[in-house]
């Protein structure tokens, strides 16, 4: 006997885990951006080149603030994505794209780490675009 008033439930596919992974990775990427921003603000000699060797010539104080802002955006978008908010999918894609561009511009100062962050940004964009609709389904 079925209840006509019961909400329709559909099982989540195995891809839901990939969307949850994207949300968690965005929170982690946000924390990494915040750490890079704090390093840029507090110890600009940590990086491999001076600020004139970057794609966009700006002092490390400006880069520090850029990383802090991108980190906060990534973490909040990742939390919303992990919570299953529908609007968070579009925000997550835009913020991950912006993060990849920032890391590309910062590549000469922090090459390996920036390359890793770009790769994770690409994975997040893939997870959200290919399977993001499954995060809003009800269980």
Buried (B, 14 or more C-beta within 10 A) or exposed (E): EEEEEEEEEEEBEEBBEBBBBBBBBBBBBBBBBBBBBBBBBEEBEEBEEEBEEBEEEBEBEBBBBBBBBBBBBBBBBBBBBBEBBEEBBEBBBEBBBBBBBBBBBBBEBBEEBBEBBBEBBEBBBBBBBEBBEBBEBEE
